[in-house]
Amino acid sequence: MNKFVRNLLTEWRRLGLPFEDETMIIAVSGGADSVSLAVALDDLAKRKKLNLNFIIAHFNHNLRGAESESDAEFVKDLAGKLKFEFAGGTPDPKSPIQNQKGNLEQNARSARYKFLGQVAKKHNAFGVLTAHTQNDQAETLLFNLIRGSGLEGLGGMRSVRDFEIIEKFQIQNSKFKIIRPLLNWVQRKDTESFCLENKVRFRQDTMNDDLKFSRVRIRKEIIPLLQKLNPRVIETLAKTAKLLSEDAEELSNISQNNSGNITQKSLKAHSKSMRLRVLRDWLKRHRGDLRQIDLKHLEGIERLIFSRKSGQLIELPDGEKVIKREGKIVFENSRVEKS
Amino acid sequence: MNKFVRNLLTEWRRLGLPFEDETMIIAVSGGADSVSLAVALDDLAKRKKLNLNFIIAHFNHNLRGAESESDAEFVKDLAGKLKFEFAGGTPDPKSPIQNQKGNLEQNARSARYKFLGQVAKKHNAFGVLTAHTQNDQAETLLFNLIRGSGLEGLGGMRSVRDFEIIEKFQIQNSKFKIIRPLLNWVQRKDTESFCLENKVRFRQDTMNDDLKFSRVRIRKEIIPLLQKLNPRVIETLAKTAKLLSEDAEELSNISQNNSGNITQKSLKAHSKSMRLRVLRDWLKRHRGDLRQIDLKHLEGIERLIFSRKSGQLIELPDGEKVIKREGKIVFENSRVEKS
């Protein structure tokens, strides 16, 4: 058995994933990472190591015209060759991603995950498999470090977590998982080698070279400089993220007992870092997620609580507000649904 | 009062530092940061805001020939102008820094701190003031992130801590502090402006431009790239470091209760991150500090504990060893004193 395939099986076991009688959605963009994941899972299926129903899902963001179309065709062909069912998706034609407000990368990601969630729900899947690697983890850590997100953000992605569908700003904890079986041990160079060794073609996303995206700058400019100081920096950062996410979890257990009812008095008892953690938990509880939230918002809420004037407010992204009323902070969601 | 001077006084108060009847050593290299600190403290002394005995200390590392000499002269002159006592130091002529084994920057730092500790001890000082800024804090965070040091290292430097003298590999907790009154609010550009506004000259250290040093690469190459993604990244990283150091402290309180007697069983009860933290505390207790220790050493000790073979050992920098004997780990310091 190929080493990559063997290691995938080892990680599958380590993560406690099922070996039979379940449906798994594989999210495939057509790049080397996701193609490797699909091909290696097919190998394990052929060897009867995994007896699962795999479905390849591809979301065509429609951001690159003909290139997007060929990617979708390519992934559909791959699914055909592997004899996996194929599920394709595109954005709502009434709301193309490039016309949406806010950050293009984040909007594309939201639309993609919404689609993956729908596919998983429809097929009553155990989970959605994504091909994130140590490189993605290292980039996530750096991305969050640069924007100032604190310990939670530095912890990056988790290998297995509940898939949360964000619909109309309420979170429904669904029964399926998001699973990243390459996150802990694979680097981008490994998946490219795997494809080359196995004579499997993969696609290059030209948006991966567009320096107007922060992620691309981190990948193409910042990480190569870090590698001059530590040639194994990707592995180092990915391991650091994992440790920091465990640290965050320990602290989160303490914080969650304190984020129900926030007053000036209850916050004063904590260190600044624990105060921000409690506020983060409080905000997540009311808002559903922490997207686009950074340190300056949390510090704003902290100042709001400790200021003597009442009736003041802090504006959050997307028109949400935190208001102080009678010494307590209140979350107000004034995002208006478009009819 | 100049804004810089006023803010220094505010921070002085916030840190709970004494206003009279104490001796304070100011560590001055001659660069803009330390010259600003000395000049601003002199201003506060002249305004009778601080009634302290200031001594300017300068350590000439003797690494840059005539340039080093002129820096030392420059700082001595500055002390004369401010009417502060001056204490100069140089490395032991029998052991010049450039001939010492190991990392040049670390050896220079050790020699400098040893000197500062001696000056503080001699004058029975309250503390040693250093002029580290948010830039230094941001660089420390990045330096530690790149080498893989976990939450503790990412927390960077503290504004006030006990000064530990490392002498013959034993730590004597001394009665004086190391104090960094610029760390939380000053950036390098602020000290340069302060010097220019006040028509005070300062020196440029040519080693600050030498890209063979990791610190210089971080400062000159990496941070400018990060600033393209977040123009306020220095402030962001410095604030992040502060929050992370508070997080580390919360977790450290939990860990320290567990690092006395390490066995396989006691470690197994923890998450990986807490295991490493317990090992780090254990190592610090035996070794005095964690210099040159990174993730791979800690993971080595972890593997040692969990491996079934006994008699194995992990080598640490400077010839120290961790050995497993009868299920327990033992620290062995085989660093040999040169006669």
Interface residues (C-beta under 8 A of the other chain):
Chain A: L145 I146 R147 G148 G150 L151 L154 S214 R217 I218 E221 I222 L225 L226 K228 L229 N230 V233 T236 L237 K239 T240 K242 L243 L244 E246 D247 E249 E250 L251 I254 S271 K272 S273 M274 L276 L295
Chain B: L145 I146 R147 G148 G150 L151 L154 S214 R217 I218 E221 I222 L225 L226 K228 L229 N230 V233 T236 L237 K239 T240 K242 L243 L244 E246 D247 E249 E250 L251 I254 S271 K272 S273 M274 L276 L295
